[in-house]
């Protein structure tokens, strides 16, 4: 087999891998969120609130978040406190949220804290038309349903914020702990695990190299 033939096949293989990797990156992405709630144990019931803000202000329903696999580290889920807009479900099974309402897509449910609270968030990352992006917010509520202050500089008192700009492979995320200067409840910034974009490039490079090596041995 000529080197020209090998090079042609290698380029074609690389192009196919690039297309398949980009297609995979365009698919919904899984995040794994873990919150250390050990310092809340024995302090009564709390609430977890989720909000999906529609940046376009039109209710275009172009982004969806599915929350599942909730674990409470010895605690338990309580009653659903709020569903609004494109939100439905239960932490005992799964919660689905879509930004179908231009003003308020929200879900809140009570829980009794254990050592940790964790869940999986599967979300899309589609850009909105206009100057504002869709945002997915996670907040902690006290027993009266009030948001517990955090160090979020935006003033939204969120534990985790995901911004769906559509500009990269994954939504941008940031997390904060509670503001102990304003509340007696102490929760550290949640741990958010996300896929690494470089993984796909490493995989494509490795497969391309193996394909080239194999064809040289066969020629």
Backbone as JSON, one array per atom type, in Angstrom:
{
  "sequence": "XXXXXXXXXXXXXXXXXXXXXXXXXXXXXXXXXXXXXXXXXXXXXXXXXXXXXXXXXXXXXXXXXXXXXXXXXXXXXXXXXXXXXXXXXXXXXXXXXXXXXXXXXXXXXXXXXXXXXXXXXXXXXXXXXXXXXXXXXXXXXXXXXXXXXXXXXXXXXXXXXXXXXXXXXXXXXXXXXXXXXXXXXXXXXXXXXXXXXXXXXXXXXXXXXXXXXXXXXXX",
  "N": [[0.85, -1.19, 0.0], [0.62, 2.2, -0.91], [2.24, 5.18, 0.42], [0.77, 7.42, -0.1], [-1.79, 6.42, -0.3], [-2.14, 5.47, 2.29], [-1.99, 7.9, 3.69], [-4.23, 9.2, 2.67], [-6.32, 7.56, 3.61], [-5.91, 7.88, 6.35], [-6.41, 10.6, 6.74], [-9.12, 10.67, 6.04], [-10.14, 8.97, 8.03], [-9.5, 10.47, 10.3], [-11.12, 12.71, 9.86], [-13.68, 11.59, 10.01], [-13.65, 10.74, 12.67], [-13.45, 13.22, 13.94], [-15.9, 14.41, 13.23], [-17.67, 12.61, 14.5], [-16.9, 12.94, 17.16], [-17.53, 15.64, 17.59], [-20.28, 15.47, 17.28], [-20.92, 13.92, 19.46], [-20.18, 15.64, 21.52], [-22.06, 17.6, 21.19], [-24.32, 16.53, 22.2], [-26.59, 16.09, 25.06], [-25.13, 16.76, 28.27], [-23.73, 15.14, 31.12], [-23.64, 16.08, 34.48], [-22.26, 15.66, 37.74], [-23.26, 16.28, 40.89], [-22.3, 16.95, 44.18], [-23.14, 17.64, 47.47], [-21.98, 18.6, 50.58], [-23.69, 17.93, 53.33], [-23.38, 17.43, 55.97], [-23.14, 19.1, 58.21], [-25.65, 20.02, 58.51], [-27.21, 18.05, 59.48], [-29.63, 16.86, 61.77], [-30.78, 19.32, 62.14], [-33.36, 19.76, 61.4], [-35.82, 20.06, 58.73], [-34.97, 20.87, 55.34], [-34.82, 22.59, 52.17], [-34.46, 22.03, 48.64], [-33.93, 23.91, 45.83], [-34.57, 24.39, 42.36], [-33.98, 26.23, 39.43], [-34.71, 27.19, 36.14], [-33.81, 29.55, 34.03], [-35.08, 31.42, 31.35], [-33.27, 32.89, 28.97], [-34.0, 34.25, 26.65], [-36.48, 35.3, 27.12], [-38.81, 34.52, 25.95], [-39.84, 32.03, 26.29], [-38.82, 29.86, 24.79], [-38.12, 27.19, 25.02], [-35.7, 25.86, 24.46], [-33.73, 24.62, 25.9], [-33.1, 21.92, 28.12], [-33.19, 20.33, 31.31], [-32.49, 17.44, 33.12], [-32.87, 15.94, 36.19], [-31.63, 13.47, 38.29], [-31.12, 10.29, 40.06], [-30.89, 10.89, 42.85], [-29.34, 10.97, 46.01], [-29.19, 10.8, 49.56], [-27.45, 10.41, 51.64], [-28.08, 9.06, 54.09], [-30.12, 10.69, 54.83], [-33.37, 11.85, 53.69], [-35.88, 12.27, 51.1], [-38.46, 14.75, 51.09], [-41.69, 16.29, 50.96], [-42.91, 17.58, 47.83], [-42.57, 20.99, 47.19], [-42.91, 23.05, 45.36], [-43.81, 23.5, 41.97], [-43.32, 24.96, 38.86], [-43.97, 26.54, 35.73], [-42.09, 25.03, 33.16], [-41.54, 22.61, 34.69], [-41.41, 19.47, 36.37], [-41.94, 16.5, 38.35], [-40.09, 14.51, 40.79], [-37.84, 14.19, 43.51], [-37.5, 11.6, 44.32], [-37.58, 10.08, 42.09], [-37.2, 11.34, 39.25], [-36.55, 14.63, 37.96], [-37.75, 16.84, 35.55], [-36.95, 19.65, 33.63], [-37.76, 22.38, 31.56], [-37.14, 25.33, 29.69], [-39.67, 26.57, 29.09], [-41.41, 28.47, 29.96], [-41.47, 31.96, 29.89], [-40.88, 33.41, 32.18], [-40.75, 31.97, 34.73], [-39.48, 29.03, 35.58], [-39.45, 26.54, 37.69], [-38.58, 24.39, 40.48], [-39.09, 22.96, 43.67], [-38.29, 21.09, 46.57], [-38.71, 19.52, 49.72], [-36.28, 18.17, 52.06], [-34.7, 15.88, 54.34], [-31.65, 16.32, 55.82], [-28.75, 14.26, 55.34], [-25.47, 12.89, 55.55], [-24.41, 13.6, 53.06], [-25.63, 15.09, 50.0], [-26.46, 14.19, 46.82], [-26.69, 14.3, 43.22], [-27.5, 13.65, 39.76], [-27.17, 15.68, 36.92], [-28.43, 16.17, 33.8], [-27.98, 17.97, 30.96], [-28.74, 20.23, 28.25], [-26.99, 22.45, 25.97], [-27.71, 24.94, 24.52], [-27.61, 27.92, 22.63], [-29.24, 31.06, 23.22], [-31.32, 33.41, 21.42], [-30.38, 36.73, 21.35], [-29.16, 38.9, 24.01], [-28.86, 37.57, 26.43], [-28.12, 34.56, 28.22], [-29.51, 31.24, 28.74], [-29.95, 30.02, 32.07], [-29.22, 27.71, 34.67], [-30.04, 27.17, 37.97], [-29.15, 26.22, 41.28], [-30.33, 26.1, 44.52], [-30.28, 26.35, 48.13], [-32.71, 25.94, 50.62], [-34.12, 27.16, 53.7], [-35.98, 25.84, 56.57], [-38.3, 27.31, 56.4], [-38.65, 27.85, 53.8], [-37.11, 29.87, 52.74], [-34.42, 31.27, 50.86], [-31.12, 30.27, 51.58], [-28.42, 32.33, 52.39], [-25.59, 32.61, 50.22], [-22.16, 32.68, 49.01], [-22.31, 33.55, 46.43], [-21.53, 35.88, 44.05], [-23.38, 37.23, 42.48], [-25.58, 37.72, 43.94], [-27.74, 36.06, 43.93], [-27.87, 34.01, 45.73], [-27.2, 31.31, 45.21], [-26.15, 27.84, 45.17], [-25.0, 26.44, 43.07], [-24.41, 27.41, 39.72], [-25.25, 27.09, 36.34], [-24.39, 28.07, 33.11], [-25.8, 28.34, 29.99], [-24.5, 28.89, 27.23], [-24.0, 27.97, 24.71], [-21.63, 28.25, 23.41], [-19.44, 26.63, 23.9], [-18.33, 23.22, 24.46], [-19.6, 22.37, 26.76], [-22.0, 23.5, 29.25], [-21.11, 26.4, 31.16], [-19.98, 26.34, 34.54], [-20.31, 27.26, 38.01], [-19.66, 27.31, 41.52], [-20.61, 27.87, 44.96], [-20.16, 28.24, 48.51], [-22.15, 28.48, 51.57], [-22.83, 31.71, 53.02], [-21.36, 32.38, 55.8], [-21.32, 34.64, 57.32], [-23.8, 35.63, 57.24], [-25.56, 33.6, 57.79], [-26.28, 30.84, 59.97], [-26.04, 28.35, 58.99], [-23.82, 26.08, 57.65], [-22.43, 25.22, 54.68], [-20.24, 23.84, 52.44], [-18.84, 24.81, 49.23], [-20.41, 23.09, 46.61], [-19.3, 20.0, 45.09], [-18.68, 19.67, 41.77], [-18.66, 17.54, 39.16], [-17.53, 17.11, 35.87], [-17.47, 16.13, 32.37], [-14.31, 16.09, 30.62], [-13.36, 18.24, 28.05], [-11.0, 17.76, 26.57], [-10.71, 15.03, 26.56], [-12.03, 13.89, 24.36], [-10.48, 14.76, 22.21], [-8.03, 13.53, 22.77], [-8.8, 10.89, 22.56], [-9.54, 10.73, 19.84], [-7.09, 11.33, 18.62], [-5.51, 9.19, 19.52], [-6.84, 6.94, 18.43], [-6.59, 7.54, 15.73], [-3.81, 7.38, 15.43], [-3.37, 4.66, 16.02], [-4.75, 3.48, 13.91], [-3.26, 4.32, 11.71], [-0.77, 3.1, 12.27], [-1.49, 0.4, 12.15], [-2.19, 0.1, 9.44], [0.24, 0.56, 8.21], [1.67, -1.68, 8.98], [0.29, -3.61, 7.61], [0.8, -3.02, 4.99]],
  "CA": [[0.0, 0.0, 0.0], [1.46, 3.39, -1.02], [2.12, 6.16, 1.5], [-0.32, 8.34, -0.46], [-3.04, 5.74, 0.04], [-2.21, 5.47, 3.75], [-2.29, 9.26, 4.13], [-5.61, 9.49, 2.3], [-7.18, 6.84, 4.55], [-5.72, 8.47, 7.67], [-7.14, 11.88, 6.77], [-10.54, 10.35, 6.05], [-10.44, 8.45, 9.37], [-9.47, 11.59, 11.24], [-12.3, 13.54, 9.64], [-14.84, 10.89, 10.56], [-13.55, 10.81, 14.13], [-13.74, 14.6, 14.34], [-17.34, 14.59, 13.13], [-18.35, 11.82, 15.54], [-16.62, 13.55, 18.46], [-18.33, 16.85, 17.71], [-21.68, 15.08, 17.46], [-21.07, 13.48, 20.85], [-20.1, 16.8, 22.39], [-23.28, 18.39, 21.04], [-25.39, 15.85, 22.92], [-26.7, 16.5, 26.46], [-23.96, 16.46, 29.09], [-24.02, 14.76, 32.5], [-22.87, 16.62, 35.59], [-22.51, 14.97, 39.0], [-23.17, 17.3, 41.93], [-22.31, 16.44, 45.55], [-23.19, 18.7, 48.48], [-21.71, 18.11, 51.94], [-24.74, 18.42, 54.22], [-23.17, 16.82, 57.3], [-23.34, 20.1, 59.27], [-27.09, 20.31, 58.59], [-27.89, 16.91, 60.1], [-30.23, 17.12, 63.07], [-31.28, 20.7, 62.22], [-34.7, 19.83, 60.83], [-36.0, 19.91, 57.29], [-34.5, 21.93, 54.46], [-35.35, 22.46, 50.83], [-33.57, 22.21, 47.51], [-34.69, 24.59, 44.77], [-33.95, 24.42, 41.04], [-34.63, 27.2, 38.55], [-34.18, 27.27, 34.78], [-34.18, 30.87, 33.53], [-35.07, 31.55, 29.9], [-32.61, 34.14, 28.63], [-34.64, 34.95, 25.54], [-37.71, 35.93, 27.58], [-39.92, 34.15, 25.07], [-40.29, 30.67, 26.56], [-38.54, 29.13, 23.56], [-37.96, 25.76, 25.34], [-34.57, 25.33, 23.7], [-32.84, 23.89, 26.79], [-33.75, 21.0, 29.05], [-32.37, 19.76, 32.38], [-33.08, 16.28, 33.79], [-32.19, 15.67, 37.45], [-31.94, 12.09, 38.66], [-30.2, 9.57, 40.94], [-30.68, 11.61, 44.1], [-29.01, 10.22, 47.22], [-29.25, 11.74, 50.68], [-26.44, 10.08, 52.64], [-28.72, 8.79, 55.37], [-31.31, 11.53, 54.93], [-34.49, 11.4, 52.86], [-36.66, 13.29, 50.39], [-39.74, 15.09, 51.69], [-42.78, 16.63, 50.04], [-42.67, 18.6, 46.8], [-43.07, 22.27, 47.68], [-43.23, 23.97, 44.26], [-43.52, 23.23, 40.56], [-43.79, 26.12, 38.11], [-43.49, 26.57, 34.34], [-41.75, 23.74, 32.55], [-40.9, 21.74, 35.68], [-42.26, 18.42, 36.9], [-41.23, 15.32, 38.82], [-39.89, 14.28, 42.21], [-36.47, 13.75, 43.76], [-37.47, 10.15, 44.51], [-37.44, 9.46, 40.77], [-36.45, 12.28, 38.41], [-37.16, 15.94, 37.72], [-37.48, 17.36, 34.21], [-37.19, 21.08, 33.52], [-37.57, 23.0, 30.26], [-37.37, 26.78, 29.79], [-40.85, 26.82, 28.26], [-42.09, 29.66, 30.47], [-40.5, 33.06, 29.78], [-40.64, 34.08, 33.45], [-40.46, 31.21, 35.93], [-39.46, 27.57, 35.5], [-38.82, 26.25, 38.99], [-38.99, 23.2, 41.24], [-38.52, 22.92, 45.02], [-38.74, 19.94, 47.35], [-38.1, 19.42, 51.05], [-35.5, 16.97, 52.35], [-34.05, 15.79, 55.63], [-30.24, 16.13, 55.46], [-27.85, 13.24, 55.85], [-24.09, 13.33, 55.45], [-24.23, 14.25, 51.75], [-26.74, 15.08, 49.05], [-25.89, 14.17, 45.48], [-27.61, 14.02, 42.12], [-26.98, 13.76, 38.4], [-27.88, 16.67, 36.11], [-28.18, 16.0, 32.38], [-28.51, 19.21, 30.39], [-28.33, 20.68, 26.92], [-26.23, 23.7, 25.98], [-28.08, 25.65, 23.31], [-27.59, 29.37, 22.77], [-30.48, 31.8, 23.01], [-31.24, 34.6, 20.59], [-30.37, 37.91, 22.21], [-27.96, 39.19, 24.82], [-28.83, 36.81, 27.67], [-28.09, 33.1, 28.11], [-30.27, 30.45, 29.7], [-29.18, 29.68, 33.26], [-29.8, 26.74, 35.58], [-29.6, 27.54, 39.31], [-29.45, 25.31, 42.39], [-30.31, 26.85, 45.77], [-30.64, 25.67, 49.37], [-33.74, 26.66, 51.36], [-34.28, 26.78, 55.11], [-37.25, 25.17, 56.86], [-39.43, 28.2, 56.07], [-38.68, 28.03, 52.35], [-36.33, 31.02, 52.34], [-33.1, 30.94, 50.35], [-30.01, 30.45, 52.52], [-27.4, 33.14, 51.72], [-24.32, 32.0, 49.81], [-21.14, 33.62, 48.55], [-22.55, 33.86, 45.02], [-21.39, 37.34, 43.91], [-24.51, 37.82, 41.76], [-26.65, 38.02, 44.89], [-28.85, 35.11, 43.77], [-27.81, 33.01, 46.81], [-27.21, 29.96, 44.64], [-25.02, 26.95, 45.44], [-24.38, 26.13, 41.78], [-25.01, 28.06, 38.56], [-24.81, 26.63, 35.03], [-24.75, 29.02, 32.07], [-25.92, 27.63, 28.72], [-24.21, 29.88, 26.2], [-23.88, 27.32, 23.41], [-20.35, 28.61, 22.79], [-18.46, 25.58, 24.1], [-18.86, 21.87, 24.49], [-20.42, 22.17, 27.95], [-22.39, 24.71, 29.97], [-20.16, 26.86, 32.17], [-20.53, 26.17, 35.89], [-19.61, 27.85, 39.15], [-20.31, 26.91, 42.76], [-20.27, 28.65, 46.14], [-20.65, 27.78, 49.8], [-23.02, 29.42, 52.27], [-22.17, 32.89, 53.58], [-21.49, 32.2, 57.25], [-21.49, 35.94, 57.98], [-25.23, 35.94, 57.2], [-26.37, 32.46, 58.2], [-25.61, 29.87, 60.85], [-25.93, 27.09, 58.26], [-22.54, 26.03, 56.95], [-22.33, 24.23, 53.6], [-19.14, 24.18, 51.54], [-19.18, 24.82, 47.8], [-20.62, 21.73, 46.09], [-18.35, 19.42, 44.15], [-19.34, 19.44, 40.48], [-17.79, 16.79, 38.24], [-17.98, 17.26, 34.5], [-16.54, 15.55, 31.39], [-13.23, 16.95, 30.17], [-13.38, 18.35, 26.58], [-9.79, 17.2, 25.99], [-10.82, 13.58, 26.45], [-12.42, 13.53, 23.0], [-9.34, 14.98, 21.32], [-7.05, 12.48, 23.05], [-9.33, 9.64, 22.02], [-9.47, 10.75, 18.38], [-5.68, 11.24, 18.26], [-5.05, 7.83, 19.78], [-7.42, 6.03, 17.44], [-6.0, 7.84, 14.44], [-2.46, 6.82, 15.44], [-3.45, 3.2, 15.93], [-5.18, 3.12, 12.55], [-2.12, 4.52, 10.81], [0.22, 2.07, 12.56], [-1.99, -0.9, 11.67], [-2.14, 0.08, 7.97], [1.65, 0.45, 7.81], [2.07, -3.06, 9.18], [-0.37, -4.43, 6.6], [1.25, -2.67, 3.63]],
  "C": [[0.89, 1.25, 0.0], [1.23, 4.32, 0.15], [1.01, 7.16, 1.2], [-1.67, 7.75, -0.08], [-3.24, 5.74, 1.56], [-2.61, 6.84, 4.26], [-3.73, 9.62, 3.84], [-6.58, 8.84, 3.28], [-7.11, 7.47, 5.94], [-6.48, 9.78, 7.79], [-8.63, 11.64, 6.83], [-10.96, 9.84, 7.43], [-10.49, 9.57, 10.4], [-10.69, 12.47, 11.09], [-13.55, 12.9, 10.21], [-14.84, 10.92, 12.08], [-13.89, 12.2, 14.64], [-15.24, 14.87, 14.3], [-18.07, 13.86, 14.24], [-18.11, 12.41, 16.91], [-17.44, 14.81, 18.65], [-19.79, 16.54, 17.92], [-21.92, 14.65, 18.9], [-21.05, 14.66, 21.8], [-21.35, 17.65, 22.32], [-24.44, 17.77, 21.8], [-25.48, 16.37, 24.35], [-25.54, 15.97, 27.3], [-24.4, 16.13, 30.51], [-23.07, 15.45, 33.46], [-23.23, 15.82, 36.84], [-22.22, 15.93, 40.14], [-23.25, 16.65, 43.3], [-22.21, 17.6, 46.53], [-22.94, 18.08, 49.85], [-22.73, 18.73, 52.89], [-24.57, 17.92, 55.65], [-23.42, 17.81, 58.44], [-24.8, 20.54, 59.39], [-27.87, 19.19, 59.28], [-28.4, 17.28, 61.49], [-30.78, 18.52, 63.23], [-32.66, 20.86, 61.62], [-34.71, 19.66, 59.33], [-35.46, 21.12, 56.55], [-35.15, 21.73, 53.1], [-34.27, 22.65, 49.8], [-34.4, 22.79, 46.38], [-33.88, 24.61, 43.49], [-34.71, 25.42, 40.18], [-33.93, 27.22, 37.2], [-34.7, 28.57, 34.17], [-34.04, 30.92, 32.01], [-34.48, 32.9, 29.52], [-33.29, 34.93, 27.54], [-35.88, 35.71, 25.98], [-38.91, 35.6, 26.74], [-40.5, 32.77, 25.39], [-40.03, 29.76, 25.38], [-38.27, 27.64, 23.77], [-36.8, 25.13, 24.59], [-33.55, 24.61, 24.57], [-33.63, 23.08, 27.8], [-32.73, 20.49, 30.07], [-33.14, 18.6, 33.0], [-32.23, 15.98, 35.02], [-32.6, 14.29, 37.94], [-30.91, 11.55, 39.64], [-29.86, 10.36, 42.21], [-30.34, 10.63, 45.22], [-28.86, 11.23, 48.35], [-28.31, 11.38, 51.83], [-26.98, 9.8, 54.02], [-29.93, 9.65, 55.63], [-32.41, 11.0, 54.02], [-35.19, 12.57, 52.2], [-37.98, 13.52, 51.12], [-40.77, 15.42, 50.61], [-42.32, 17.67, 49.02], [-43.33, 19.89, 47.25], [-43.52, 23.2, 46.56], [-42.9, 23.34, 42.92], [-44.11, 24.4, 39.77], [-43.2, 26.08, 36.7], [-43.22, 25.17, 33.82], [-41.02, 22.81, 33.49], [-41.89, 20.71, 36.2], [-41.38, 17.29, 37.41], [-41.1, 15.27, 40.32], [-38.46, 13.8, 42.41], [-36.38, 12.25, 44.03], [-37.35, 9.4, 43.19], [-36.58, 10.35, 39.88], [-37.26, 13.56, 38.25], [-36.77, 16.39, 36.32], [-37.85, 18.84, 34.17], [-36.87, 21.56, 32.11], [-37.88, 24.48, 30.38], [-38.53, 27.19, 28.88], [-41.67, 28.01, 28.74], [-41.08, 30.82, 30.44], [-40.12, 33.7, 31.12], [-40.14, 33.16, 34.56], [-40.61, 29.72, 35.68], [-38.71, 27.08, 36.74], [-39.4, 25.0, 39.62], [-38.33, 23.28, 42.61], [-39.12, 21.75, 45.78], [-37.99, 19.91, 48.68], [-37.25, 18.14, 51.15], [-34.95, 17.06, 53.77], [-32.58, 15.45, 55.38], [-29.61, 14.9, 56.1], [-26.43, 13.78, 55.72], [-23.82, 14.07, 54.14], [-25.54, 14.22, 50.98], [-26.11, 15.12, 47.66], [-26.95, 13.85, 44.44], [-26.87, 14.18, 40.8], [-27.82, 14.77, 37.64], [-27.47, 16.49, 34.65], [-28.81, 17.18, 31.66], [-27.97, 19.48, 29.0], [-27.57, 22.01, 27.05], [-26.47, 24.46, 24.68], [-28.15, 27.15, 23.56], [-28.97, 29.96, 22.53], [-30.25, 32.95, 22.05], [-31.3, 35.81, 21.52], [-29.14, 37.97, 23.09], [-27.82, 38.3, 26.04], [-28.89, 35.3, 27.42], [-29.09, 32.47, 29.07], [-29.37, 30.1, 30.88], [-29.95, 28.68, 34.11], [-29.19, 26.96, 36.96], [-30.04, 26.52, 40.34], [-29.29, 26.09, 43.69], [-30.74, 25.98, 46.94], [-31.63, 26.55, 50.13], [-33.77, 26.23, 52.81], [-35.66, 26.18, 55.32], [-38.47, 25.99, 56.54], [-39.52, 28.48, 54.57], [-37.92, 29.25, 51.87], [-34.95, 30.58, 51.86], [-32.02, 31.22, 51.39], [-28.89, 31.21, 51.81], [-26.13, 32.37, 51.41], [-23.35, 33.09, 49.38], [-21.24, 33.93, 47.07], [-22.49, 35.38, 44.83], [-22.55, 38.01, 43.18], [-25.63, 38.23, 42.7], [-27.84, 37.1, 44.78], [-28.9, 34.05, 44.86], [-27.92, 31.59, 46.28], [-25.98, 29.18, 45.08], [-24.26, 26.64, 44.16], [-25.15, 26.87, 40.68], [-24.39, 27.47, 37.29], [-25.29, 27.64, 33.99], [-24.68, 28.33, 30.71], [-25.74, 28.61, 27.57], [-24.19, 29.29, 24.8], [-22.54, 27.55, 22.74], [-19.29, 27.52, 22.93], [-19.12, 24.22, 24.11], [-19.84, 21.68, 25.63], [-20.87, 23.49, 28.53], [-21.32, 25.1, 30.99], [-20.79, 26.7, 33.54], [-19.66, 26.84, 36.92], [-20.37, 27.47, 40.41], [-19.77, 27.72, 43.93], [-20.81, 27.97, 47.39], [-21.57, 28.81, 50.44], [-22.19, 30.56, 52.86], [-22.37, 32.86, 55.1], [-21.54, 33.53, 58.01], [-22.96, 36.34, 58.03], [-26.12, 34.8, 57.68], [-25.57, 31.53, 59.08], [-25.41, 28.53, 60.15], [-24.64, 27.1, 57.43], [-22.55, 24.87, 55.96], [-21.21, 24.69, 52.68], [-19.62, 24.2, 50.1], [-19.32, 23.4, 47.29], [-19.51, 21.29, 45.15], [-19.11, 19.08, 42.87], [-18.34, 18.76, 39.55], [-18.38, 16.84, 36.84], [-17.01, 16.58, 33.55], [-15.49, 16.56, 30.97], [-13.25, 17.02, 28.64], [-12.17, 17.71, 25.93], [-9.83, 15.7, 25.82], [-11.13, 13.15, 25.02], [-11.27, 13.71, 22.03], [-8.28, 13.91, 21.52], [-7.5, 11.15, 22.43], [-9.19, 9.61, 20.5], [-8.03, 10.64, 17.92], [-5.13, 9.84, 18.44], [-5.57, 6.85, 18.76], [-6.83, 6.25, 16.06], [-4.59, 7.25, 14.33], [-2.46, 5.32, 15.32], [-3.84, 2.74, 14.54], [-4.05, 3.26, 11.57], [-1.07, 3.44, 11.0], [-0.21, 0.73, 12.0], [-1.88, -0.98, 10.15], [-0.71, -0.02, 7.48], [2.13, -0.98, 7.94], [1.5, -3.96, 8.1], [0.18, -4.18, 5.2], [2.52, -3.41, 3.23]]
}
